[in-house]
Amino acid sequence: NSMAIASHLASVGATRDVLSRHGLATKHSLGQNFLVNDAVIANICKLSEVCEEDNVLEVGPGIGTLTVALLPRAKHVLSIERDPDLPAVLDETCDNFDNFTLIGKDDLIAAFGKQTVEASEAPNKFISNLPYAVAATLVLDYFQRIPSLQSATVMVQSEVADRMEAVVGTKDYAAYSVKLQLIAKATGRFQVSPGNFFPPPRVTSSVIRLDRRNDLGLSAEEIANASMAADAAFFPRRKTISNSMKGYFSSRGEQGKAIAAKLPEILAEAGIDAKRRGETLELSEFVELGRVLAKAKAEE
């Protein structure tokens, strides 16, 4: 059969069965939209290029719809589920695999600290149908805090995917776009309409793949400084960079006020016209602005 099934759980019937067997059929507070189209699962596996060398990190496995497709393809899958009702379900749906670790805490760093994850199992791929409320934050956070992570292939709201891959000068280009793009870049994407979920969500979703970038040659400190510059430059959006940054630093204590007073010199040294708007700055300009800001802070 050339159309092999990626996930036997990716249908409304199978999903309802599992939920009712565990008495969860009516638990709407789960706020979850289960993926019920196997072709989408197969496409996630394809886009992520998951293979037997991979240690995969998954957040929000739900009943294991994507997990059961990842387990036979990966070396190891570490899933993090906060909902206390779901480990019992995952015990059943992922029972056939010995390369599966489930942790109930959504703090992965605690897991590393407790050695739940051996060094040899440090995740190199993050593959998830993410809980939408935390998706943007988690992706950036994990790229920043988990050096072993080389790519993320994640289902997010389409608006979030737009921000993740937004280019300079467009309406979606925001502080978040800059901070993420200093570390990772989008290498693929496909849309997933509401009808692929049970129950259907009110939003359109996208699966986007982001690969860690090493082409910018930036240190962790340079990335942190450029990220601070981005937060300041878009505070708020669509104001001149000089006004946005003044607002940002004025509200940050004595040191911030001192920086705010020196902004004309700081912008001049970074070679940035004070009348420009944050959304017109290239990544390289944020790096330079971050460098000058860090120097000014050190002098305070």
ZITATA-V940629 format. One record per residue. N is the residue number from 1. RES is the residue in one letter. SS is DSSP state (hx for helix, st for strand, lp for the rest). Layout:
n & res & ss
N & RES & SS
N & RES & SS
This chain:
n & res & ss
1 & N & lp
2 & S & lp
3 & M & lp
4 & A & lp
5 & I & lp
6 & A & lp
7 & S & lp
8 & H & lp
9 & L & lp
10 & A & lp
11 & S & lp
12 & V & hx
13 & G & hx
14 & A & hx
15 & T & hx
16 & R & hx
17 & D & hx
18 & V & hx
19 & L & hx
20 & S & hx
21 & R & hx
22 & H & lp
23 & G & lp
24 & L & lp
25 & A & lp
26 & T & lp
27 & K & lp
28 & H & hx
29 & S & hx
30 & L & hx
31 & G & lp
32 & Q & lp
33 & N & lp
34 & F & st
35 & L & st
36 & V & lp
37 & N & lp
38 & D & hx
39 & A & hx
40 & V & hx
41 & I & hx
42 & A & hx
43 & N & hx
44 & I & hx
45 & C & hx
46 & K & hx
47 & L & hx
48 & S & hx
49 & E & lp
50 & V & lp
51 & C & lp
52 & E & lp
53 & E & lp
54 & D & lp
55 & N & st
56 & V & st
57 & L & st
58 & E & st
59 & V & st
60 & G & lp
61 & P & lp
62 & G & lp
63 & I & lp
64 & G & lp
65 & T & lp
66 & L & lp
67 & T & hx
68 & V & hx
69 & A & hx
70 & L & hx
71 & L & hx
72 & P & lp
73 & R & lp
74 & A & lp
75 & K & lp
76 & H & st
77 & V & st
78 & L & st
79 & S & st
80 & I & st
81 & E & lp
82 & R & lp
83 & D & lp
84 & P & lp
85 & D & lp
86 & L & hx
87 & P & hx
88 & A & hx
89 & V & hx
90 & L & hx
91 & D & hx
92 & E & hx
93 & T & hx
94 & C & lp
95 & D & lp
96 & N & lp
97 & F & lp
98 & D & lp
99 & N & lp
100 & F & st
101 & T & st
102 & L & st
103 & I & st
104 & G & lp
105 & K & lp
106 & D & lp
107 & D & lp
108 & L & hx
109 & I & hx
110 & A & hx
111 & A & hx
112 & F & hx
113 & G & hx
114 & K & lp
115 & Q & lp
116 & T & lp
117 & V & lp
118 & E & lp
119 & A & hx
120 & S & hx
121 & E & hx
122 & A & lp
123 & P & lp
124 & N & lp
125 & K & st
126 & F & st
127 & I & st
128 & S & st
129 & N & st
130 & L & lp
131 & P & lp
132 & Y & hx
133 & A & hx
134 & V & hx
135 & A & hx
136 & A & hx
137 & T & hx
138 & L & hx
139 & V & hx
140 & L & hx
141 & D & hx
142 & Y & hx
143 & F & hx
144 & Q & hx
145 & R & hx
146 & I & lp
147 & P & lp
148 & S & lp
149 & L & lp
150 & Q & lp
151 & S & st
152 & A & st
153 & T & st
154 & V & st
155 & M & st
156 & V & st
157 & Q & st
158 & S & hx
159 & E & hx
160 & V & hx
161 & A & hx
162 & D & hx
163 & R & hx
164 & M & hx
165 & E & lp
166 & A & lp
167 & V & lp
168 & V & lp
169 & G & lp
170 & T & lp
171 & K & lp
172 & D & lp
173 & Y & lp
174 & A & lp
175 & A & hx
176 & Y & hx
177 & S & hx
178 & V & hx
179 & K & hx
180 & L & hx
181 & Q & hx
182 & L & lp
183 & I & lp
184 & A & st
185 & K & st
186 & A & st
187 & T & st
188 & G & st
189 & R & st
190 & F & st
191 & Q & st
192 & V & st
193 & S & lp
194 & P & hx
195 & G & hx
196 & N & hx
197 & F & st
198 & F & st
199 & P & lp
200 & P & lp
201 & P & lp
202 & R & lp
203 & V & lp
204 & T & lp
205 & S & st
206 & S & st
207 & V & st
208 & I & st
209 & R & st
210 & L & st
211 & D & st
212 & R & st
213 & R & lp
214 & N & lp
215 & D & lp
216 & L & lp
217 & G & lp
218 & L & lp
219 & S & lp
220 & A & hx
221 & E & hx
222 & E & hx
223 & I & hx
224 & A & hx
225 & N & hx
226 & A & hx
227 & S & hx
228 & M & hx
229 & A & hx
230 & A & hx
231 & D & hx
232 & A & hx
233 & A & hx
234 & F & lp
235 & F & lp
236 & P & lp
237 & R & lp
238 & R & lp
239 & K & lp
240 & T & st
241 & I & hx
242 & S & hx
243 & N & hx
244 & S & hx
245 & M & hx
246 & K & hx
247 & G & hx
248 & Y & hx
249 & F & hx
250 & S & hx
251 & S & lp
252 & R & lp
253 & G & hx
254 & E & hx
255 & Q & hx
256 & G & hx
257 & K & hx
258 & A & hx
259 & I & hx
260 & A & hx
261 & A & hx
262 & K & lp
263 & L & hx
264 & P & hx
265 & E & hx
266 & I & hx
267 & L & hx
268 & A & hx
269 & E & hx
270 & A & hx
271 & G & lp
272 & I & lp
273 & D & lp
274 & A & lp
275 & K & lp
276 & R & lp
277 & R & st
278 & G & hx
279 & E & hx
280 & T & hx
281 & L & lp
282 & E & lp
283 & L & hx
284 & S & hx
285 & E & hx
286 & F & hx
287 & V & hx
288 & E & hx
289 & L & hx
290 & G & hx
291 & R & hx
292 & V & hx
293 & L & hx
294 & A & hx
295 & K & hx
296 & A & hx
297 & K & hx
298 & A & hx
299 & E & hx
300 & E & lp
